[in-house]
Amino acid sequence: MHTKTAGRSVWTWSAVAASWAGLVVEISLVATVLFLWGIAHLPPDADSPALTVVTLPLWLGVLAVLSAILTLLLVMPAATLAYLVGTRGGGGDAWWWTPAGAAVVAGAAVGATGLAAGVEAGAVGAPEVYAWWWLAVTALVVPAALLARLSALRTARGRPGGLARPVLTKGCGGVVAFFAVAVAVMLLVDTVVN
């Protein structure tokens, strides 16, 4: 798990940990937004969403495993592709290769998944569906791949590359703060309207 190419290691432990932490924060934020959207759009006779809060530790474990899998299958290959194309293509090891690498890896993943699902089901989805999934996967991979790149660069320069702890603490703290403010606003709006 230590791919070294023309100058610096791409697959360092600190890069993998930083991208994993970035994905944990990203997916937590998306889940929080979807949860709040779901609460705001509950039908009047719906059950309480309190069960979701009770099962939160289970969901955090699933989130950690999912983030680790996505890091190994999408983020680190995107960071590796960006580094290889940037250094071997003559463009240098610039940050803008990372979104391009993420777009290519996301396109390959969405295309392979769509092809496998199409073969299994006997039908292919509309092109717009693939375009939206490609955009969503690319948007998920880019920040984590940029964190992995930054961590690998810090390690190559002899600086501590560990970004996982600050990303997790500050990122998850930001998600909790966002949740608290959103709930407070929702309660305020509910009391003013009702």
Number of C-alpha atoms within 10 A of each C-alpha: 10 9 10 12 14 9 8 15 20 29 21 22 18 23 31 28 23 30 34 30 27 29 29 23 24 21 16 19 19 13 14 17 16 12 15 15 11 12 15 12 9 12 9 6 6 8 9 9 12 8 9 12 9 10 10 11 11 10 14 13 11 12 18 16 14 15 22 19 13 18 26 16 13 23 33 26 19 31 31 23 20 27 26 19 17 19 17 13 10 9 12 13 18 12 16 12 22 28 20 18 27 31 20 18 25 25 19 14 17 20 16 12 13 18 16 13 14 13 11 10 9 9 11 14 11 8 9 9 11 17 14 12 18 22 16 12 19 24 16 21 29 25 19 32 32 24 26 36 31 20 27 26 19 17 20 16 11 8 11 13 21 20 21 20 12 12 21 18 13 12 19 19 13 14 20 15 12 15 17 12 12 15 15 12 12 15 12 12 11 11 9 8 7 6
